[in-house]
Amino acid sequence: MMQYPMFIDGKDHSPIGGEWFPTDNPYLGTPWAQIAKGGADDVDAAVTAAARAFVSGPWPEFTPSQRGALLRKLGDVLAEHAQRLAELETRDNGKLYAEMFAQVSYLPQWFYYYGGLADKVEGTVLPLDKKGYFSYTKKEPIGVVGIITPWNSPLMLLTWKLAPALAAGCTVVIKPSEFTSASTVELVRLFDAAGVPPGVINVVTGFGADVGSPLVEHPLVRKISFTGSDGTGRYIGAAAAKDFKHVGLELGGKSPNIVFDDADLDAAVNGVVSGIFAATGQTCLAGSRLLVQRSIHDEFVGRVVELARSARMGDPRAETTQVGPITTPPQYRKVLDYIEVAKAEGAQAVLGGGPATRPECGTGWFVEPTIFTGVDNAMRIAQEEVFGPVLAVIPFDDEDHAVALANDVRFGLAAGVWTSDIGRGFRMADRIRSGTVWVNTYRAVSYLAPFGGFKDSGIGRENGIEAVGEYLENKTVWINTGAPVGNPFVIR
């Protein structure tokens, strides 16, 4: 069985405590590798290395243009090894190889983009209202960044953080999910071989209490960038506030996919099914609430059920598979628990509603694509993030009703609107309280487009030009060019 140590200060790092733990293949439900079980001492070693690399050695001597050149080289390395990394992710998290390969193959664009932005970070000269002074601003890297990533798309969500952090000049300590650490360790080893100075990128592996908490609380860490549940996000926000750390939190969602009766129904059906059943519903932006106009409710739901019923489940490595397993045993149990909650609340399962027992699902953790009708927006199934292949259908009467339902949830990450009325598309985009609104599409992302949430869906934005600013401090410099000193006890 393979072993994956941590990676600290430019070299493999075995756990100081000497412990390892298994990582499972969700399709087989069996372990395939051993991961280093880190602790507070390992975190301290990684953060100390990152802090040292931030102030001494080659990294702080890199010009912004040199950082940009390195980022573009990292993009080339990632592109060269995309197939191997996608295979690792599929083995470790059970998502479709076709999706993982497409995803990983796209990630080099982040490194190219932020490589191009690295030397575009500029300050300003201030037009002061005081004579005898010259003043300007400059932007400097925050320092050591703790990056904590989830298990559903490890490399994609790491890249969204890592590329702008490096472009800004920060050093990083990465804590991947204990369920999917292998691909992150492999990637950082590749980046080290590509010329990243020791200590600039470090990886500590293990569990939240052992590794995540010490990383969040370490006094040398100046920012935490986290993607995951809102519950963990609350803990991180509170813990980081004790040391006035910066935080970036990309948290959960209960996103509405809203279909009006004038929509292209063929396109909308495909968009709704993709929005919830692609990636087995294990994505923060899943369109887990289908809001459908009452006049087409029965027809549209019937079409969604028909398409979802045809989904092929099985080995995520197979090209023909469309829905893979749930990634972890705890998540598998959570999804099944929510299905039972929905039934107890009175929702009707018109498709699925339990574990998948098809022969092609083998011994893995599979849940049948599930659709509930008769859902009231106050039900838990409509308010809480399930993070699985479970769709709650809610009818609405008109635009105002759709907006009210869409916004009546504590999350605000994403939303979809399906209509042939472009004016309605603009109006709905204005009125829905979420960080992303897709009109006549769903799940589109780009390195150019900021992504993040309103309300309980988080703080800050990833992707786009502004993401670099999430890793920068603004400094103001004053120079006396001839102003009289005057009375030292009077602020001028």
N, C-alpha and C positions, 0 to 999 in steps of 0.2 A: 504494500500500500504506500502511495506517495506521501511525503511529508512536506509541508509548507511552513518554513520558519518565518519569523518577522524579518523586516529589512530596516536596519537602523545605521545611519552614518556611512552609507555606501557599501554595506556588507550584510550578508545573512546574519540573523541574530536568533539564537535558540532561546527559549523562554528561561528567564532566571530561575523561576520556580521549578523547572524541569518537567512541566506537565503539557500534554497534548490532548486534543479532543477530536472526534470524528466529524467529518462533513459528509452529508448524505446525497445520494442521487435520488431526486424525487420520483422519477419514473420507476425505479426499482425498489425504492424504499430501503436502501441499504447503504452503508458507508463506502466511500471510495478513496478517501484521503484523510490524513491527519493534519490538523492545524495547530500551530503553537498557541498555547493558552497563556496569554500575557497577564501581567499584574501591574501594580503601581510602580514598581522599580523599572519595569520595561518601559512604561510610559515616560518616566523621568529621564531615562537614557535617551529616548527618542526626542523628547522636547528639548533637552539640553543640547543634543546634536543640532537640532534645527535652530535653536537660539544662537549657538556658536557660528553656524554657517551663515546666519543672517548678518552678523557684524564682522566676521573675519573670513579669510580665505578667498577663493576666487569669486564667489557669488556676488558680494557687494561691489566688487570691482567691475562686474559686467556693465557695459553701457546698455541703455534700453534697446539699442539696435542689436547688440549681441544677444540679449535675452530673446528678442524676436527671432533671430536666426536659429537659436536653440529650439524654440517652440516649433518652428517650421520643420526642423529635423525630427523632433519627437512625433510630429504628424506623419512624416514619412515612415518612421519605425512602426507606428501603430498600423498604418495601412499595410505594411509588409507582413505583419503578423496577425491580421484581422481574422483569418480563418481559424488559427489555433486558439485565439482568445475567445472567439464565438463558441467553439467546441467546448471550452472550459466552462463558459457561462451556462450553456445548455445542460451540461452534466451536473453542474452545481445548483442551478435554480429551476431547471425543468422547463424553461421557456423555449419556444420553438426555435430550432437552429436557423430556419429561414429568417425569422425576425431578428435574432441575435446577430447573424452575419450582416444583415442589412444595417442594423444599428451600429455595430462596431466599425463597419466599413465607412459609415458617415462621420464618425467621431474625429478623424483627422482634420476635418474642416474647422473644428473648434480651435485646434492648435494653429492652423494656418491663419485663421481670422484674428485670434488674440496675439499671434506672432506679429501680424501686421499692425495691431494697435499698440504694441509695447512701446514704440517710440513716438506715439501720437498723444501721450499724456502730457498736457501742458498746464502751466500756471498762467497767471495774468498780472499785468502791471496795473496798479490801482490809481485812478484819477483822484488823488487825495484833495480834501478841502483845507489842508494845512500846508503852508509854505515852509520850505527848508527841509522837507523830508522826501525820501523816495521809498515806495512800498510795493512789494510784489507778493504773490502767493506761489507756493510750489506744492506739489503732491508727492507724498512719500509713502512707501509700503507700510502697512500696519505692523508687520512683524511676523511672528509665528502664528500660523493658522491651523486650528484643529478641524479636520474634515471628517465627518461621520456620515457614512453612506448606508442605504438600506439594501435588502436582499433582492429586490425585484429587477432592477437594472443597474447592477453595480458599476460597470465601467462607464455607462452613459452619464449617470448622475455624479460619478467622480469627475469625469471630464468637464462637466458644466461648472465645477468649482475649481478644479486644478488649473485649467488653462488660464482663466483670468487672474488667479492668485499668482501664478508664476509670471505672467505678463506684468503685474504690478510690482514684482520684485520680492514677494513674500517667500518664506520657507514654510513647509507643511509637514504635519503629522497626520496620517490617514488612519482612521479606525473603520474598517469595513464591517459589515454585518458578520456575526459569528456563523451565519448559515451559508455565506457566499464570499469567502475571503480569497480563494485560490487565484481568481483572475486578477485581482488587484495586486497581489504579490508578484505574479508573473509580469504584469505590465510595468511595475516599478523597477524590476530587475532589468527589463529591456531598456527603460529610460536611463538607468545608471550606465549601461553599456554604451548608450548613445552620447554620453558626455555630461550628464547632469552632475554637478559637483557633489561630493559627499555631504550628507546632512540636509540637503535642500528638500528632498522628498523621502519621507520615512513612513513605514507601515508598522502599526502595532495591531495584533489580532487577539481576539478573546471576547469576553462577555461584557455587557454594559456596566455592571457593578464593579468589575475588576479592572477594566480598561477605559470604558467610556467616561465614567465619573471622574477618575483621576485626570483624564485629558481635559475635560471641561473645567475642572477646578485648579489645574496647574497654573501657578502665578506667572509663568513665562509665556503662556498662550494669550494672545491678544484678540483673537477672533475665533468663534466657533461657527462653522458652516455645516448645517445639518439638514438632511432629508429623511423624513420618517413620520411617525404618528404624532398627533397633536399632544397626546399625553406626555411623551418624551420631550417634545418641544417645549412644553410648559416647564418641565424640570430644568432643561438646559437654559431657558431664558432666565429663570430665577437664580440658578447657580452662577451663571455668567455675570449677572447684575452685581453680585457681591464684590467682584473685582473690576466692575465697569468694562467688561469685555464687550466688544462688538459681537453681534449675532446675525446670522442669516438663517432663516427657518423656512423650509419648504415642506409644508405639512399636508394633512389629509384633505379630502374633498368628498362632497356628496353631490356631484355635478348633474344638473338637469340637461337632458337632451330634448328640446322642445320642437314638436312637429305640428305645424299648422295645416289646415285642410287644403291650402293652395300649394302645398309643397310638391316637388317631384317625388312621388312616393317610392319609386324604385330606388332612387338615390338615398332617400331618408331611411328606408329599411336597411340598406347596406351600412349606412352611417351609424345607425343605432346598434346593429349587431356588432360592428367593429368596435364601437365605443365601449361596450361592456364585455364582450366575450373574447375579443383579441387579448392576448396576454393573460387569458383566463381571468380577466377582471382584476388582475393584480397590478394596478397602476393607479397613482394618486389622482389622475385626471379622468378616470373611468366615468362614463356617462351612466351612472347607476340608477338615476331616476329618469324614466321616460314620461314626459308630459306630452300628452297627445290630445288634440282638439276633439271634443266630444262627438262632433258630427262624423268623424272618421275613426273613432276609437276601435270599434269591433273589427272593421276591415283591416286597419293598420296592424293591430295587435295580432290578428290571424296571420298576416304576412310575416311579421317578425318571428312568430312562433314557428312557422313553416321553415324559414331559413335557418333559424337557430337549431331546429331539430335535425337538420341535415349535416350539422357540424361533425367532422371526423375527429375522434379522440384517439390518443395513443402515444407512441414513442415520439417525443419532440424532435428527435433527429431525422425522422422521416419527412420527406417533402410533402406527402399527402396529409399529414396531421395538421389540424386547424386549431384544436384546443388541447393544451397540455395539462400536466398535473399542477396541483397546489404545491408551492415550494417547500413548505415546512410542516411538520406534524402539528405544532400549535395553531398555525393558520388554517390547516385543514379542519381541525376541531372547531375553530372559531366560526368558519363559514357554515358548517353544518349546524352549529348552535343557533346562528342567526336565521337559518332556514326554519328551524323549529319555532323560534320566537315569532317569525312572520306568520306561520300557521296559527299559532296560539292567539295572535292579535286579530285573526279573521281574514287575513289575505289568502287568496286562492292561487295555488300553484298550477298554472295552465301548461307548464313545461318543467320537467325535471323535478327538483325538490328533494334530492338526496345524493348519496354517494354514487359514483359511476361504477358499475360492476361489469361493464363490457369486457370480453376476453382481451381485447386489444389494449386495455388499460393495465394489464398485468398486475403487479403487486404494489403499484404506486398510489399516491394520494390524489385521487381524481374525484371531482364533484361534477355532476351533470349540469350543463347550462340550465339555469333556472329562471323562470319568469313568473312574477306574481302580479295578478290583477286584484281589483277590489281594495286597493291600497289607499289609505288616507294619509295625507302628508304629515300628520302628527305621529304616525306609527314609528316605532324604532327602525324598522326596515327602510323608512324614507328619511330618517334623520341621522343615522349612525353609519359610519363607513364600514362596510363589510369586507372589502378588498378581496373579492372573489367573483365568480361568474353568476351573479344574482342581480336581476333587474326588477325594479319596482315600477309599475305602471300606474299613472295618476291622470285622470281626465281633467281638461280645463275647458272653459266656455269661450273666452275671448282674450285679447292681448293683456288687458289689465289683470285678469285672473291668472294668466300664465306668469306674468311678472311677479305677482304676489306669491305664487307657489314657488317659483324659482328662488326667490330671495328669502323665503321662510325656512331657513336652515342656518346653522351657525358657521358653516363653511362658505368659502367663496373662491374656489380655485379656478374652475372652468365652467363653460356652458356651451351648448350647441343650439342653433336656431335653424329650422328648415322651413323655408318659405320662398315663393316665387316673387314676392313683393319686396323689392330692394329697399324701399322706404321703411317697411316694417323691420327689415334686417338692421338698418341703422338705428331705429328707435329701440329695438330690443337690446342692441349692443350698448346703447346709452343707459338703459334702465336696469340691466342685470348687474348685480354687485359681485363681480368675479374678476380675477386677474386676466383671464383670457376668455374671449367669446368667439366661437367659430360660427360662421354663417354658411350653410350648405356644404359643410365639411366637418370633420372631427379628427382629433388626435394629430393635427399637423404641428410640428415643432421645427425650429431652425436656430442655428447659432446667431442669427441676426435679430431674432424676435424675443424680447424680454418675457420671462416666465416666472410667475409667483402668484401669491394669493391675497385676497382680502380676508378680513375677519379672522376666524380661527385657522385659516389655511396658511398663515405664516407672515413673515416679515422679510422684506428685501426682494430683490429680483436677480434671476440668473439669465445669462445669455444677453446678446446685444451689447452696444457700446457701454451702457451704464453699469454693466456687471464689473468692469475693471474698477470703477469707483467704489464698489463694495469692499475692496481690499486696500484702499488708500486713505491716508490722513491728509488733511489740508493744513498747510503751515503758512502763516503770514510773517513776512520779514519787513522790518522798518529800518531805514538807514537815515541818519541825520546828515544832511548835506549842507547845513549852515544855519539851522534854527538855533536861537539862543537857549542856553540851558535854563535860565530863569530860576524861580523858586522851587527847590527840590521837594517841597511839601505839597505842591499843587499839581494835580494831574492835568496834563495839557491835551 
